[in-house]
Amino acid sequence: MIEVCDLTKRHGSTPAVDALSFRAEPGRVTGFLGPNGAGKSTTLRMLLALDRPDRGHALIDGRSYVRMRDPLRTVGALLDASSVHGGRTARAHLRTLARTHRIPDGRVDEVIGLTGLDGVAGRRAGTFSLGMRQRLGIAAALLGDPAVLLLDEPVNGLDPEGIVWIRTLMRELAAEGRTVLVSSHLMSEAVLTVDQVVVIGHGRLLAEGDVAEIVRTYAGPAGSLEEAYLRLTSGGAR
Ligand SMILES: Nc1ncnc2c1ncn2[C@@H]1O[C@H](COP(=O)(O)OP(=O)(O)OP(=O)(O)O)[C@@H](O)[C@H]1O
């Protein structure tokens, strides 16, 4: 379970996130949607204690990230897939992460298999395509078998086969009872993947609810998620 309550963060005089509250539930894929600069990454960064809120809180399974004993086993995150040491092989990268979190090497091989990296695990991450780096980032997120996953634009750089793969993986992770929060710009993709959405603009909550309910409310019975999203975000949040 993810609970964000009255979360606020300013960068100088600009509020990046402004009194934002929402929930993402176990067993569901929650789409975190909003235009460029809406505050999605800043919110995810606060959930991971990479940014400090000015006000409010961001809890994962009832705890803030800094209070977690074993964060990698509680929450897995894909934020910036390029933040991997390019000189290390994919397997070495994952083993280093695993060892610093007392995760057995066997789990490294499991996540390599889960993410389809078997054939390239011995290659340096610096030689990877963006799609392969995304898979490696997802492998790292899954390493601790966490109940909560935060994925920032995971389809970025994936080819059509990769997009189907990540969609299926997210559905499976939710079906296992995990909480999956995924940010996206692509409504056509989101509608195929997510159960509920949280839509933000200018750091504020614009709408939250089941996809069907949001579409019905903001785009009418024959509408699409894209129409609902455009209607919600075109007026701005202020
Ligand atoms: N470190 C920073 N310093 C100053 N301003 C920042 C910083 N990080 C984010 N911002 C600003 O905060 C706002 C929210 O940015 P954020 O990256 O969270 O949005 P986003 O919804 O993730 O956007 P995108 O979809 O483009 O990734 C933007 O106006 C951005 O310019």
The ligand as an SDF file (V2000), in Angstrom:
LIG
                    3D

 31 33  0  0  0  0  0  0  0  0999 V2000
   15.9040   19.5760   -8.7100 N   0  0  0  0  0  0  0  0  0  0  0  0
   15.0320   20.4630   -9.1610 C   0  0  0  0  0  0  0  0  0  0  0  0
   15.2830   21.7950   -9.0800 N   0  0  0  0  0  0  0  0  0  0  0  0
   14.3820   22.6990   -9.5180 C   0  0  0  0  0  0  0  0  0  0  0  0
   13.1870   22.3870  -10.0590 N   0  0  0  0  0  0  0  0  0  0  0  0
   12.8890   21.0830  -10.1700 C   0  0  0  0  0  0  0  0  0  0  0  0
   13.7850   20.0600   -9.7370 C   0  0  0  0  0  0  0  0  0  0  0  0
   13.2030   18.8400   -9.9780 N   0  0  0  0  0  0  0  0  0  0  0  0
   11.9960   19.1110  -10.5360 C   0  0  0  0  0  0  0  0  0  0  0  0
   11.8180   20.4440  -10.6540 N   0  0  0  0  0  0  0  0  0  0  0  0
   10.6160   21.1000  -11.1810 C   0  0  0  0  0  0  0  0  0  0  0  0
    9.5130   20.5700  -10.4710 O   0  0  0  0  0  0  0  0  0  0  0  0
    8.3980   20.3580  -11.3310 C   0  0  0  0  0  0  0  0  0  0  0  0
    7.9720   18.9060  -11.3160 C   0  0  0  0  0  0  0  0  0  0  0  0
    8.9740   18.1280  -11.9740 O   0  0  0  0  0  0  0  0  0  0  0  0
    8.9070   16.5330  -12.0800 P   0  0  0  0  0  0  0  0  0  0  0  0
   10.1740   16.0740  -12.7400 O   0  0  0  0  0  0  0  0  0  0  0  0
    8.5800   15.9670  -10.7540 O   0  0  0  0  0  0  0  0  0  0  0  0
    7.6660   16.3280  -13.0520 O   0  0  0  0  0  0  0  0  0  0  0  0
    7.2340   15.0240  -13.8820 P   0  0  0  0  0  0  0  0  0  0  0  0
    5.7430   14.9640  -13.7860 O   0  0  0  0  0  0  0  0  0  0  0  0
    7.9920   13.8380  -13.4230 O   0  0  0  0  0  0  0  0  0  0  0  0
    7.6670   15.4210  -15.3560 O   0  0  0  0  0  0  0  0  0  0  0  0
    8.1520   14.4770  -16.5850 P   0  0  0  0  0  0  0  0  0  0  0  0
    6.9330   13.7410  -17.0190 O   0  0  0  0  0  0  0  0  0  0  0  0
    8.6200   15.4690  -17.5820 O   0  0  0  0  0  0  0  0  0  0  0  0
    9.2480   13.5980  -16.0650 O   0  0  0  0  0  0  0  0  0  0  0  0
    8.8300   20.8730  -12.7010 C   0  0  0  0  0  0  0  0  0  0  0  0
    8.4100   22.2140  -12.8190 O   0  0  0  0  0  0  0  0  0  0  0  0
   10.3270   20.7790  -12.6360 C   0  0  0  0  0  0  0  0  0  0  0  0
   10.9270   21.7150  -13.5030 O   0  0  0  0  0  0  0  0  0  0  0  0
  1  2  1  0
  2  3  1  0
  2  7  2  0
  3  4  2  0
  4  5  1  0
  5  6  2  0
  6  7  1  0
  6 10  1  0
  7  8  1  0
  8  9  2  0
  9 10  1  0
 10 11  1  0
 11 12  1  0
 11 30  1  0
 12 13  1  0
 13 14  1  0
 13 28  1  0
 14 15  1  0
 15 16  1  0
 16 17  2  0
 16 18  1  0
 16 19  1  0
 19 20  1  0
 20 21  2  0
 20 22  1  0
 20 23  1  0
 23 24  1  0
 24 25  2  0
 24 26  1  0
 24 27  1  0
 28 29  1  0
 28 30  1  0
 30 31  1  0
M  END
$$$$
